[in-house]
Amino acid sequence: METRDKNQDASPGMIAPDTTSPMQAEIAVETTGTGGTHPDLSKAKKSPTPFQDSLRRLRRDKRAMVSLGLLIFFILLPILGPPIYTHIGSTYNSTTHGAIGPEKYHDPFNQELDRQDEDPSGQYWMGTDGLGRDLLARLMQGMLISLVVAVIVEIINVLLGISVGILAGFYGKWIDQFLARFTDIMFAFPGLLFSILLAGIFGSSADQVFSKVPLIGANGNARLVLVSIALALVGWPFMARQVRGLTLQLREQQFVEAARTTGTSDLNIILRHIVPNLFSIVIVQVTLDLGTTIISEAGLSYLGLGVQAPGSSIGLMIYDASNLVDTHPWEVLMPSIVLTIIVLSFSFLGDGLRDAFDPRSKD
């Protein structure tokens, strides 16, 4: 009893005296082997890293994983779908174009005026619109446009948000004051209204400037550059504020102080110690912003300020079919359902990522 009490009273940082009898020691050696170490104890299980813990929490979130699966499907569909879809089907005798194959009648811009507003069929899997164009082909094209705009906007948001947030949080003083006031000014602009104003004023000029640029100006996509810039200008301040707050905490950590002590330059400290620790907050914010950007682009196209005819966008498809709700509801329901699923999936995945990388956010 006295020996056990003495061992319990020993401080954690000190080794307690060995009170084991020679007979007990001999039995222990025979039990554990010649080395005196049990084989199972020598293979200690490696503890998971914080990143692995976050991924495990994310995998347990069924809603987030279902959303991730849906997003992967809707990302791959507009990329891999058109090359496959344009090779499915047989030759068709069109009254407008003569004998044409699936690469022609499954083109999102091909018009068959004698086949307007058809129901889904073996040839047109989702039917046709008011101009006899393949709805599935146009939907895949519209999804691609929305995703491209969202990615461009988020790249600009990340670059501006991280740059401004790190400079303000790391250096502080007058740099922080200046950038904070500039960010507040950008916060004062209502995002969608500013985008509408910019697209409305410079939309016609953008059509003329970018109309002949390959990929950008073709098929009514000239205003996408303007829409992307407008959405990015009003989207980065929130990212910058989030990054600034975390940078203020990181710059006071011991590993940053140790790097300063060893003479590491500010640029190296930022790139090696600050930026990698911003991963969780940036990826969560980007995921949440993607849904907002997609619905904003669709709203601008619906108002006639985004993609122009004969181009294809989810918002433009909803607008073109809005007067056919009573007679052909399928034409407006499908793009609306796809837009809703994409936006909700980004929102649920963002919530799951936030809970996984920052469990305290649930409290």
C-alpha positions as CSV (number, residue, x, y, z in Angstrom):
1,M,0.0,0.0,0.0
2,E,2.8,2.4,0.9
3,T,4.7,1.7,-2.3
4,R,1.6,2.4,-4.4
5,D,0.9,5.6,-2.6
6,K,4.5,6.8,-3.2
7,N,4.3,6.0,-6.9
8,Q,1.0,8.0,-7.2
9,D,2.5,11.0,-5.4
10,A,5.5,11.2,-7.8
11,S,5.4,14.1,-10.1
12,P,4.7,13.4,-13.8
13,G,8.0,14.7,-14.9
14,M,10.1,12.4,-12.7
15,I,10.7,8.7,-12.7
16,A,9.3,6.8,-9.7
17,P,11.8,4.5,-7.9
18,D,11.8,0.8,-8.9
19,T,10.3,-1.2,-6.0
20,T,9.8,-4.4,-8.0
21,S,11.3,-7.5,-6.4
22,P,13.9,-9.5,-8.3
23,M,11.4,-12.4,-8.7
24,Q,8.8,-10.0,-10.2
25,A,11.4,-8.6,-12.6
26,E,12.4,-12.1,-13.8
27,I,8.7,-13.0,-14.4
28,A,8.2,-9.7,-16.3
29,V,11.2,-10.4,-18.5
30,E,10.0,-13.8,-19.4
31,T,6.5,-12.5,-20.2
32,T,7.6,-9.6,-22.4
33,G,10.6,-11.3,-24.1
34,T,14.3,-10.8,-24.1
35,G,14.1,-7.1,-24.8
36,G,11.8,-6.4,-21.9
37,T,9.3,-4.8,-24.2
38,H,5.9,-6.3,-25.2
39,P,5.6,-6.7,-29.0
40,D,2.2,-5.0,-29.0
41,L,3.4,-2.0,-27.1
42,S,6.3,-1.5,-29.5
43,K,3.9,-0.9,-32.4
44,A,2.1,2.1,-30.9
45,K,-0.7,3.4,-33.1
46,K,0.1,6.6,-34.8
47,S,-2.2,9.4,-33.7
48,P,-4.2,11.1,-36.6
49,T,-3.3,14.6,-37.6
50,P,-5.9,17.5,-37.1
51,F,-6.5,17.4,-40.9
52,Q,-7.3,13.7,-40.8
53,D,-9.6,14.3,-37.8
54,S,-11.4,16.9,-39.9
55,L,-11.8,14.6,-42.8
56,R,-13.2,11.9,-40.6
57,R,-15.8,14.3,-39.2
58,L,-16.7,15.4,-42.7
59,R,-17.2,11.7,-43.8
60,R,-19.6,11.2,-40.9
61,D,-21.8,14.1,-42.1
62,K,-24.2,12.3,-44.5
63,R,-25.8,15.5,-45.7
64,A,-22.4,17.0,-46.7
65,M,-21.3,13.7,-48.4
66,V,-24.5,13.5,-50.4
67,S,-24.0,17.1,-51.4
68,L,-20.4,16.4,-52.5
69,G,-21.6,13.5,-54.6
70,L,-24.2,15.7,-56.3
71,L,-21.7,18.5,-57.0
72,I,-19.3,16.0,-58.5
73,F,-22.0,14.8,-60.8
74,F,-23.1,18.3,-61.8
75,I,-19.5,19.3,-62.5
76,L,-18.7,16.2,-64.6
77,L,-22.0,16.3,-66.5
78,P,-21.4,19.6,-68.5
79,I,-17.7,18.6,-69.0
80,L,-18.1,15.0,-70.1
81,G,-21.7,15.0,-71.1
82,P,-21.7,17.0,-74.4
83,P,-18.9,14.9,-76.1
84,I,-20.9,11.7,-75.3
85,Y,-24.3,13.1,-76.0
86,T,-23.4,14.4,-79.5
87,H,-22.5,10.8,-80.5
88,I,-25.8,9.2,-79.3
89,G,-28.5,8.9,-81.9
90,S,-28.9,8.1,-85.6
91,T,-29.2,10.3,-88.7
92,Y,-32.3,12.5,-88.8
93,N,-34.0,14.1,-91.9
94,S,-34.5,17.6,-90.8
95,T,-36.8,19.9,-92.8
96,T,-34.5,22.8,-92.2
97,H,-31.0,21.2,-92.6
98,G,-31.6,18.0,-94.4
99,A,-30.0,14.8,-93.2
100,I,-28.1,15.6,-90.0
101,G,-26.5,13.5,-87.2
102,P,-26.6,13.8,-83.5
103,E,-23.6,16.1,-83.5
104,K,-25.9,18.6,-85.2
105,Y,-29.3,18.2,-83.6
106,H,-27.8,17.7,-80.1
107,D,-25.9,21.0,-80.5
108,P,-27.2,23.6,-78.0
109,F,-27.5,26.2,-80.7
110,N,-29.2,24.2,-83.4
111,Q,-32.7,25.3,-84.2
112,E,-35.5,23.1,-85.6
113,L,-38.4,25.5,-85.9
114,D,-40.8,22.7,-86.9
115,R,-40.1,20.8,-83.6
116,Q,-40.8,23.5,-81.0
117,D,-41.7,22.7,-77.4
118,E,-41.6,18.9,-77.8
119,D,-41.8,16.6,-74.8
120,P,-38.9,14.3,-73.9
121,S,-38.2,11.6,-76.4
122,G,-35.6,9.1,-77.6
123,Q,-34.0,11.8,-79.8
124,Y,-34.4,14.8,-77.4
125,W,-34.0,13.4,-73.9
126,M,-35.4,16.5,-72.2
127,G,-37.5,17.8,-75.1
128,T,-37.0,21.0,-77.0
129,D,-37.5,24.7,-76.3
130,G,-39.5,27.4,-78.1
131,L,-37.0,27.4,-81.0
132,G,-36.7,23.7,-81.3
133,R,-33.3,23.5,-79.5
134,D,-32.3,20.5,-77.5
135,L,-33.1,21.3,-73.8
136,L,-30.6,18.9,-72.3
137,A,-27.7,20.2,-74.5
138,R,-28.6,23.8,-73.6
139,L,-28.9,22.9,-69.9
140,M,-25.4,21.3,-69.9
141,Q,-24.1,24.4,-71.7
142,G,-25.7,26.6,-69.1
143,M,-24.3,24.6,-66.2
144,L,-20.8,24.9,-67.7
145,I,-21.2,28.7,-68.1
146,S,-22.4,29.1,-64.4
147,L,-19.6,26.9,-63.1
148,V,-16.9,28.8,-65.1
149,V,-18.2,32.2,-63.9
150,A,-18.3,30.9,-60.3
151,V,-14.7,29.6,-60.5
152,I,-13.3,32.8,-62.0
153,V,-15.1,34.9,-59.4
154,E,-13.8,32.8,-56.5
155,I,-10.2,32.8,-57.8
156,I,-10.4,36.6,-57.8
157,N,-12.0,36.6,-54.4
158,V,-9.3,34.3,-52.9
159,L,-6.4,36.3,-54.3
160,L,-7.8,39.7,-53.2
161,G,-9.2,38.5,-49.9
162,I,-6.1,36.6,-48.8
163,S,-3.7,39.4,-49.9
164,V,-5.7,42.2,-48.2
165,G,-6.5,40.2,-45.1
166,I,-2.9,39.0,-44.5
167,L,-1.4,42.5,-45.1
168,A,-3.9,44.0,-42.7
169,G,-3.6,41.4,-40.0
170,F,0.1,40.7,-40.2
171,Y,1.4,44.3,-40.3
172,G,-1.3,46.2,-38.5
173,K,-0.9,49.9,-37.7
174,W,-1.7,52.3,-40.5
175,I,-1.7,49.5,-43.1
176,D,-4.5,47.8,-41.2
177,Q,-6.4,51.0,-40.8
178,F,-6.2,51.9,-44.5
179,L,-7.2,48.4,-45.8
180,A,-9.9,48.1,-43.2
181,R,-11.5,51.4,-44.3
182,F,-11.2,50.4,-47.9
183,T,-12.9,47.1,-47.2
184,D,-15.7,48.9,-45.4
185,I,-16.2,51.1,-48.4
186,M,-16.6,48.0,-50.6
187,F,-19.0,46.5,-48.1
188,A,-21.2,49.5,-48.6
189,F,-22.0,48.5,-52.1
190,P,-25.0,46.1,-52.3
191,G,-23.6,43.2,-54.3
192,L,-26.3,42.3,-56.7
193,L,-27.4,46.0,-57.3
194,F,-23.8,46.9,-58.0
195,S,-23.5,44.1,-60.5
196,I,-26.8,45.2,-62.2
197,L,-25.5,48.7,-62.4
198,L,-22.2,47.7,-63.9
199,A,-23.7,45.3,-66.4
200,G,-26.4,47.8,-67.3
201,I,-24.0,50.6,-68.0
202,F,-21.1,48.8,-69.7
203,G,-23.0,45.8,-71.1
204,S,-23.2,47.1,-74.6
205,S,-19.6,48.1,-74.6
206,A,-18.6,44.7,-73.4
207,D,-20.5,43.1,-76.3
208,Q,-18.5,45.2,-78.8
209,V,-15.1,44.7,-77.2
210,F,-15.3,41.0,-76.5
211,S,-17.6,39.9,-79.3
212,K,-14.7,38.7,-81.5
213,V,-12.7,37.0,-78.7
214,P,-12.7,33.2,-79.0
215,L,-14.6,31.3,-76.3
216,I,-15.5,34.6,-74.5
217,G,-17.4,36.6,-77.0
218,A,-18.9,33.7,-79.0
219,N,-22.6,32.8,-78.8
220,G,-23.6,35.8,-76.5
221,N,-21.0,35.2,-73.8
222,A,-19.3,38.5,-74.1
223,R,-20.8,40.0,-71.0
224,L,-19.6,37.1,-68.8
225,V,-16.3,38.9,-68.3
226,L,-18.2,42.0,-67.1
227,V,-20.4,39.9,-64.8
228,S,-17.4,38.0,-63.4
229,I,-15.6,41.3,-62.6
230,A,-18.8,42.8,-61.0
231,L,-19.4,39.8,-58.8
232,A,-15.7,39.5,-57.8
233,L,-15.5,43.2,-56.8
234,V,-18.3,42.9,-54.2
235,G,-17.3,39.3,-53.0
236,W,-13.8,39.6,-51.7
237,P,-14.3,41.9,-48.7
238,F,-15.9,39.2,-46.6
239,M,-13.0,36.8,-47.4
240,A,-10.5,39.6,-46.4
241,R,-12.3,40.2,-43.1
242,Q,-12.2,36.5,-42.2
243,V,-8.5,36.1,-43.2
244,R,-7.6,39.3,-41.3
245,G,-9.1,37.9,-38.1
246,L,-7.3,34.6,-38.3
247,T,-4.0,36.3,-39.2
248,L,-4.2,38.5,-36.1
249,Q,-4.3,35.3,-34.0
250,L,-1.6,33.4,-36.0
251,R,1.0,36.2,-35.8
252,E,1.0,36.0,-32.0
253,Q,1.7,32.2,-32.0
254,Q,5.0,30.8,-30.7
255,F,6.0,29.3,-34.1
256,V,5.8,32.7,-35.7
257,E,7.8,34.3,-32.9
258,A,10.4,31.6,-33.2
259,A,10.6,32.2,-37.0
260,R,11.1,35.9,-36.3
261,T,13.8,35.1,-33.8
262,T,15.8,33.1,-36.3
263,G,15.8,36.0,-38.8
264,T,13.2,34.6,-41.2
265,S,11.9,37.3,-43.5
266,D,8.2,38.5,-43.3
267,L,7.5,37.0,-46.8
268,N,8.8,33.6,-45.8
269,I,6.8,33.7,-42.5
270,I,3.6,34.6,-44.4
271,L,4.1,31.9,-47.1
272,R,5.3,29.1,-44.8
273,H,3.4,29.7,-41.6
274,I,0.4,32.0,-42.2
275,V,-1.0,30.9,-45.6
276,P,-1.0,27.1,-44.8
277,N,-3.0,27.8,-41.6
278,L,-5.6,29.7,-43.6
279,F,-6.6,26.6,-45.6
280,S,-9.6,25.6,-43.5
281,I,-11.3,29.0,-43.3
282,V,-10.6,29.7,-47.0
283,I,-12.0,26.4,-48.3
284,V,-15.1,26.8,-46.2
285,Q,-15.8,30.3,-47.4
286,V,-15.1,29.5,-51.0
287,T,-17.6,26.6,-50.9
288,L,-20.3,28.9,-49.4
289,D,-19.6,31.7,-51.9
290,L,-19.8,29.4,-54.9
291,G,-23.5,28.8,-54.4
292,T,-24.1,32.6,-54.0
293,T,-22.1,33.4,-57.2
294,I,-24.0,30.8,-59.3
295,I,-27.4,32.1,-58.2
296,S,-26.2,35.7,-58.8
297,E,-25.1,34.9,-62.3
298,A,-28.4,33.2,-63.0
299,G,-30.2,36.2,-61.7
300,L,-28.3,38.6,-63.9
301,S,-28.9,36.4,-67.0
302,Y,-32.6,36.2,-66.1
303,L,-32.7,40.0,-66.1
304,G,-31.0,40.1,-69.5
305,L,-27.8,41.5,-68.1
306,G,-25.7,38.3,-68.4
307,V,-25.5,35.8,-71.2
308,Q,-27.3,37.0,-74.3
309,A,-29.1,34.9,-77.0
310,P,-28.3,32.6,-78.6
311,G,-26.1,31.7,-75.6
312,S,-27.2,29.4,-72.9
313,S,-27.4,30.0,-69.2
314,I,-29.6,28.5,-66.5
315,G,-31.0,31.9,-65.7
316,L,-31.6,32.6,-69.4
317,M,-33.3,29.3,-69.9
318,I,-35.7,30.0,-67.0
319,Y,-36.5,33.4,-68.5
320,D,-37.1,32.0,-71.9
321,A,-39.6,29.4,-70.5
322,S,-41.2,31.6,-67.9
323,N,-44.2,32.4,-70.1
324,L,-44.7,28.6,-70.8
325,V,-45.4,27.6,-67.2
326,D,-49.0,26.7,-68.0
327,T,-48.5,24.9,-71.2
328,H,-44.9,23.4,-70.9
329,P,-43.9,23.6,-67.3
330,W,-41.1,21.1,-67.9
331,E,-39.0,23.7,-69.7
332,V,-38.9,26.0,-66.7
333,L,-38.9,23.3,-64.0
334,M,-35.8,21.4,-65.1
335,P,-33.4,24.4,-65.0
336,S,-35.0,25.7,-61.8
337,I,-34.6,22.3,-60.1
338,V,-30.9,21.9,-61.3
339,L,-30.1,25.5,-60.0
340,T,-31.8,24.7,-56.7
341,I,-29.9,21.4,-56.2
342,I,-26.5,23.0,-57.1
343,V,-27.0,26.0,-54.7
344,L,-28.3,23.9,-51.8
345,S,-25.5,21.3,-52.3
346,F,-22.8,24.0,-52.1
347,S,-24.5,25.4,-49.0
348,F,-24.8,22.0,-47.2
349,L,-21.2,21.1,-48.2
350,G,-20.0,24.4,-46.8
351,D,-21.8,23.9,-43.6
352,G,-20.3,20.4,-43.3
353,L,-16.8,21.7,-44.0
354,R,-17.2,24.4,-41.4
355,D,-18.4,21.9,-38.8
356,A,-15.5,19.5,-39.7
357,F,-12.7,22.0,-39.6
358,D,-14.1,24.1,-36.7
359,P,-16.1,21.9,-34.4
360,R,-16.6,24.8,-32.0
361,S,-18.8,26.6,-34.6
362,K,-21.6,24.2,-33.6
363,D,-21.7,25.7,-30.1
